Amino acid sequence: MGRGSFGARLGVCFALVAGVGLVGCQPLYGGKPEKLVAPAKKRPPKEEPVAEVQIKEVDDCTADFRGDPKRATQDTRISGNLTAEGDTALVNADKAAPEAQGGLIKEGIDKYRNALTKDPYNAEATLKLALAYDRVYRKGCAIAMLKRLATLAAHPRFAPKANPAIDSITDNGQWFKRYRKDAIAAVGR
């Protein structure tokens, strides 16, 4: 039949099976794994208490709102244009860099004041000037503008425009947030 005896072939087969059996029983990826060392726990850094910055409201207002009513002229067209320019300045202040915001807010306040010079009975400019004063923490001037708005609402000729402005104050809870009760009392609600 072939080369060698049946016993020799059988012995070689047993040797191969035994060799494969020994190799097959070993761990696949080597010996026992090393023990992992847990990392040392670090304490979180102590947080220092952050002091809240208190911004002081300016309660006084040096503006004179009681000019001679006989000398007051009403130029509603120019007053409306100046009010729109004030709106644009304040919208641009919201988008501007922090360094430029102060100048734009001041420009908006000046536009509203000039609008009231051209038309002292402009309820929209009065309300927007009060809101602009609120943005720069001039509580006294904002309250004075709101009182002026209440005075306009008491006059039958100006009440149709002043009353919706006052209603918008009561509807918008974010306006005059720091002194809301005083603002509502100033407009007589």
Secondary structure, DSSP 4 states (H G I P E B T S, - for coil): --SS-HHHHHHHHHHHHHHHHHHHTS-TT-SPPPPPPPPPPPPPPPPPPPPPPPPPP-----------TTT----HHHHHHHHHHHHHHHHHHHHS-HHHHHHHHHHHHHHHHHHHHH-TT-HHHHHHHHHHHHHTT-HHHHHHHHHHHHHHHHSTTTHHHHHHHHHHHHH-TTTTGGGHHHHHHHTT-
